[in-house]
Amino acid sequence: MIESLYEKIRQRKITPQSGSYTNYLFDEGLDKILKKVGEEATEVVIAAKNDDEEELISEMADLTYHCLVLLAEKDISLEKLQAELEKREGKISRTDGRRDINLL
């Protein structure tokens, strides 16, 4: 699902469609996309703090979409993101003042 959504977003960047919200974001540029990512991240935090599962799922979907738009804007493929996550698999995070945890 995420792969197909990302591909649709990339296609909107290549072939704009009138009235598309995705194209609106691309037309407004990086600052608008970053603002939306920030807003959605904040809404995720609020939904989680309010212990509202439906709202959290909805806001996570919004955040995911806007992050995918950001990746497309910066011409970063999902494969590069996946490779980064794979590099981290099984690694231990060691940070002063924090207990060691397995990232995945």
Legacy VTK file of the C-alpha trace (Angstrom):
# vtk DataFile Version 3.0
C-alpha trace
ASCII
DATASET POLYDATA
POINTS 104 float
0.000 0.000 0.000
2.709 2.502 0.922
4.627 1.680 -2.252
1.593 2.278 -4.473
0.758 5.527 -2.661
4.346 6.726 -3.083
4.197 5.900 -6.795
0.955 7.882 -7.179
2.585 10.828 -5.415
5.643 10.600 -7.702
3.375 10.458 -10.744
1.591 13.622 -9.608
4.977 15.336 -9.456
5.833 14.188 -12.982
2.348 14.657 -14.440
0.439 17.300 -12.471
-3.324 16.997 -12.225
-5.476 20.082 -11.817
-7.132 20.290 -8.413
-4.826 17.694 -6.841
-3.875 18.367 -3.214
-0.574 16.607 -3.859
0.167 19.024 -6.699
-0.836 21.924 -4.488
1.865 20.835 -2.035
4.466 20.474 -4.791
3.496 23.866 -6.233
3.797 25.543 -2.837
7.226 24.000 -2.362
9.398 22.555 0.339
8.464 25.010 3.083
4.742 24.148 2.768
5.498 20.410 2.729
7.685 20.735 5.822
4.999 22.773 7.579
2.459 20.028 6.898
4.828 17.312 8.154
5.316 19.308 11.353
1.591 19.908 11.818
0.755 16.257 11.277
3.506 15.113 13.654
2.061 17.374 16.337
-1.417 16.009 15.701
-0.065 12.458 16.085
1.381 13.370 19.477
-1.891 14.944 20.623
-3.973 11.978 19.469
-1.633 9.572 21.248
-1.709 11.631 24.454
-5.515 11.747 24.287
-5.545 7.953 23.987
-7.805 8.209 20.925
-7.048 5.185 18.747
-9.206 6.228 15.786
-7.739 9.723 15.761
-4.211 8.345 16.138
-4.679 6.041 13.160
-6.087 8.909 11.099
-3.269 11.275 12.037
-0.613 8.600 11.427
-2.064 8.128 7.944
-1.871 11.900 7.350
1.711 12.028 8.620
2.725 9.062 6.486
1.232 10.672 3.377
2.984 13.983 3.999
6.299 12.217 4.684
5.933 10.420 1.358
5.304 13.764 -0.358
8.489 15.068 1.288
10.471 12.068 0.055
9.135 12.595 -3.472
9.902 16.319 -3.324
13.493 15.527 -2.365
13.713 12.705 -4.973
14.427 10.086 -2.315
13.210 6.617 -3.196
11.510 4.226 -0.821
14.363 1.850 -1.569
16.824 4.288 0.017
14.622 4.558 3.087
14.314 0.794 3.267
18.093 0.391 2.949
18.606 2.774 5.867
16.123 0.865 8.005
17.789 -2.421 7.087
21.168 -1.017 8.169
19.656 -0.325 11.583
18.001 -3.701 12.041
19.294 -5.462 15.118
21.591 -2.622 16.149
21.692 -1.477 19.734
21.191 2.188 20.526
23.677 3.441 23.095
23.049 6.922 24.343
24.358 8.335 27.611
21.609 8.579 30.157
19.392 6.086 28.385
19.089 2.353 28.747
20.392 0.312 25.784
17.581 -0.880 23.548
17.312 -2.947 20.425
16.033 -0.655 17.664
13.987 -3.384 16.051
LINES 1 105
104 0 1 2 3 4 5 6 7 8 9 10 11 12 13 14 15 16 17 18 19 20 21 22 23 24 25 26 27 28 29 30 31 32 33 34 35 36 37 38 39 40 41 42 43 44 45 46 47 48 49 50 51 52 53 54 55 56 57 58 59 60 61 62 63 64 65 66 67 68 69 70 71 72 73 74 75 76 77 78 79 80 81 82 83 84 85 86 87 88 89 90 91 92 93 94 95 96 97 98 99 100 101 102 103
